[in-house]
Amino acid sequence: MRPKKAQILLGLALLFGLYLRLRVAMGRADMFWPDEQFQTLEPAAKAVFGYGYMAWEWLEGYRSWFVPLLYMPVVKIGSWLGFQSGLESIHWARSITACFDVAMWWVVARTLLNLGIPFWAVLTALSTQLFFPMPVRWAASTLQDHVLMLFVGFSFPWILNADDGRKASGFNKGLAIGLPFLVKIQSAAWIVVMLALDFFRKGKSKMLLFGAFLSFLGYGLLDWISWGRPYQTLLRQLEDGNKISIFYGTEPASFYFKEFIQVVGTPAMVLMATLVFRIIFFSNVSLKIKELKKGIPESLLTLAAGFIVFFLALTALPHKEFRFLLPWIPVWTAWIAVLLPKAFKADSWFQARSARFQRLMPWVWVGLTLGLLQPLANWALQVPIYLTTTDISELEDRISKDARRKDGVTPCVVLASHNWSWSRGNMILGQKMDYVETRDARPVLETQFQNCSYAIVQAKEVAYFEGTWMGWKALGPAQGFWALLKNGSK
């Protein structure tokens, strides 16, 4: 395929992928996961605006400020544009993240093409992540794990490109390998393996280690500035990490093997399974390891080895969530692109029609994509995300538009049979507000509730509250399972 036509096709793929991501970013009010708020946007809002719900990890020094630091300019610029509160502030942060996600896939695609992988294979591999609802739903999230995935993808040019022997090349590669440690310390599992393999393979490159060491040094420096002690968060994790992991619930070692499809998506899983089947069972494809490895960059093998160790390390931890595997997605996609031409290399039927296939592929691909784009967007908007029945984002958006700031007064919101972690926090509310939780769906009006301005209750209990809590009335219609009440005396 001509380079210009390939660039146009890649640009269309990225543009279509961006459209889907922005539809999800701005078309959904529910949370992808509570941590997308409380481990990224809330701390960033606290630093920028002076309010933001600080979860217990931030009060006890268990979290690095690196990821919130990345979102501080996003939050600040959003406020300049009028997106300081309400769902608009959430949608703004998601949309910026979605743009970075698409930019990351552009970097991945360019890197794979520079390695000599056929364009049709790269486009097919990218399509499994750009268009299908399961991967798209993560692509606009502000989760720490998604940020880590972006760092992995953006590091591809330095990690996968051939080492040209310059010191700067080794330093850049070491820095790129080490930077994910600043995002999440669990990434050390693959970082150590990759550094060890590359260090000995490249003849003990000191600049490689120096680049990685600077990332580690930066982590300690940031903790020193933010917490007053170098490597504060690392030490706390080493001290109590296993206990905290058990507290949040345990899963069997087989969990990630069962849930892997949640991360990479069904099309990517089916495609990879098809490729492996062809390579292993078709007699016209060599089964020799040397033949299979031919043309695969050693750096890609090193990357795969690192992530296999990372995968195994995660299975050893008591607490497991499939979002922890998000950094796998760029690596998995790269391997699909690499294996695709190998699976069909010795296929005489495919080779005889290869030229015709490459001529027709752009038109078939564009037609299918345009025809399926809107159904895929509608599908992505309906895919269940966290606990949908607990979502109160639109009610909190209503509070942000109704509440008025009073100097020296911190209003509160009653959460009846609800939990603070299901809320959005203070950023969406546009000011500092306390949450008063009660497990009772029909609590009596206590003193602590009388001081509150709003209450989020089960929709079926609105009549009870309006009849027994004097001065409290529904503020607008119910939103799904929940309804919003306002204290008329406040």
Stockholm file with secondary structure:
# STOCKHOLM 1.0

chainA/1-490         MRPKKAQILLGLALLFGLYLRLRVAMGRADMFWPDEQFQTLEPAAKAVFGYGYMAWEWLEGYRSWFVPLLYMPVVKIGSWLGFQSGLESIHWARSITACFDVAMWWVVARTLLNLGIPFWAVLTALSTQLFFPMPVRWAASTLQDHVLMLFVGFSFPWILNADDGRKASGFNKGLAIGLPFLVKIQSAAWIVVMLALDFFRKGKSKMLLFGAFLSFLGYGLLDWISWGRPYQTLLRQLEDGNKISIFYGTEPASFYFKEFIQVVGTPAMVLMATLVFRIIFFSNVSLKIKELKKGIPESLLTLAAGFIVFFLALTALPHKEFRFLLPWIPVWTAWIAVLLPKAFKADSWFQARSARFQRLMPWVWVGLTLGLLQPLANWALQVPIYLTTTDISELEDRISKDARRKDGVTPCVVLASHNWSWSRGNMILGQKMDYVETRDARPVLETQFQNCSYAIVQAKEVAYFEGTWMGWKALGPAQGFWALLKNGSK
#=GR chainA/1-490 SS CCHHHHHHHHHHHHHHHHHHHHHHHHHCCSCSCTHHIIIIIHHHHHHHHSCCCCCHHHHTTCSCSHHHHHHHHHHHHHHHTTCSSHHHHHHHHHHHHHHHHHHHHHHHHHHHHHTTCCHHHHHHHHHHHHSSHHHHHHHTCCCHHHHHHHHHHHTHHHHHSCCCSCHHHHHHHHHHHHTHHHHCGGGHHHHHHHHHHHHHHTTCCHHHHHHHHHHHHHHHHHHHHHHSSTTHHHHHHHHHHHHHHHHTCCCCTTHHHHHHHHHHCHHHHHHHHHHHHHHHHCTTSCCCHHHHHTTCCHHHHHHHHHHHHHHHHHHHSSSCCGGGGTTHHHHHHHHHHHHHHHHHTTCHHHHHTHHHHHHHHHHHHHHHHHHHHHHHHHHHHHSCCSCGGGCCHHHHHHHHHHCCCCTTCCCEEEEETCCGGGSCCHHHHTSCCEEEEESCSSCCCCHHHHTCSEEEEEGGGHHHHHHHSTTEEECSSCBTTEEEEEETTC
#=GC SS_cons         CCHHHHHHHHHHHHHHHHHHHHHHHHHCCSCSCTHHIIIIIHHHHHHHHSCCCCCHHHHTTCSCSHHHHHHHHHHHHHHHTTCSSHHHHHHHHHHHHHHHHHHHHHHHHHHHHHTTCCHHHHHHHHHHHHSSHHHHHHHTCCCHHHHHHHHHHHTHHHHHSCCCSCHHHHHHHHHHHHTHHHHCGGGHHHHHHHHHHHHHHTTCCHHHHHHHHHHHHHHHHHHHHHHSSTTHHHHHHHHHHHHHHHHTCCCCTTHHHHHHHHHHCHHHHHHHHHHHHHHHHCTTSCCCHHHHHTTCCHHHHHHHHHHHHHHHHHHHSSSCCGGGGTTHHHHHHHHHHHHHHHHHTTCHHHHHTHHHHHHHHHHHHHHHHHHHHHHHHHHHHHSCCSCGGGCCHHHHHHHHHHCCCCTTCCCEEEEETCCGGGSCCHHHHTSCCEEEEESCSSCCCCHHHHTCSEEEEEGGGHHHHHHHSTTEEECSSCBTTEEEEEETTC
//
